[in-house]
Amino acid sequence: MSFRGWAFSSITNTTQGRTATSFDAWGRRRNPASWALLTPTTTTGLPPVWLYRGYTGHEMLDQFGLINMNGRMYDPVLGRMLSPANYVQEPGMTQSYNRYSYVWNNPLRYTDPSGQVVVVDNLIIVVFTGVYNLATNLSNLDGNGWKAFRYFGVGFVAGFTGGYAGSAATGAILSGGNALLDGLSWENAALSAATVAATGYVGSEIGKQIAPVK
């Protein structure tokens, strides 16, 4: 099994390699011995039907030269999805605004198990968001280690949620959670969260009009 999630070969009960598979960084099939790229729609000499899971563990539709990424279809020759992503996953990253791109054009580092959400090893994102939130609130700690942990926790939850619900959710959780930690009432914290969420949503909708999904 490769670190990208596909099987290099299947093994018989005599431990002899039965079928070998190989892909380039973008998912194109290649000769496992020479690494020469195969014709996109070739089916000759490919693994048996029961071994149809290939690049990053996804279903290979070799007759069409496509890969079923679950949420969307992917063309490994173009290195693009055939339909746009439902939302901009990382507003602070320019690669997110090409909604047809595959894993922010960095397949050597990321995968997309669902066809909708890039896995950055999501743990990296949520930990970074937690650390970022803690760093921006250092002046509010007053030497309180438990409060530091809670600021990190707010960022961690915001980063995790934002990967699936979008940037508006991230902003809302950060704003509301930090407001509570700063001593604001639940009502004011909720108002702060709602304001940030609404602002983020409106900004996202404006972005869609500027660069509409087709």
Secondary structure as GFF3:
##gff-version 3
##sequence-region A 1 214
A	DSSP	beta_strand	9	11	.	.	.	ID=ss1
A	DSSP	beta_strand	17	20	.	.	.	ID=ss2
A	DSSP	three_ten_helix	49	51	.	.	.	ID=ss3
A	DSSP	three_ten_helix	55	57	.	.	.	ID=ss4
A	DSSP	beta_strand	59	61	.	.	.	ID=ss5
A	DSSP	beta_strand	66	68	.	.	.	ID=ss6
A	DSSP	beta_strand	73	75	.	.	.	ID=ss7
A	DSSP	beta_strand	80	81	.	.	.	ID=ss8
A	DSSP	three_ten_helix	94	97	.	.	.	ID=ss9
A	DSSP	three_ten_helix	103	105	.	.	.	ID=ss10
A	DSSP	alpha_helix	122	136	.	.	.	ID=ss11
A	DSSP	three_ten_helix	138	140	.	.	.	ID=ss12
A	DSSP	alpha_helix	145	165	.	.	.	ID=ss13
A	DSSP	alpha_helix	167	181	.	.	.	ID=ss14
A	DSSP	alpha_helix	186	210	.	.	.	ID=ss15
###
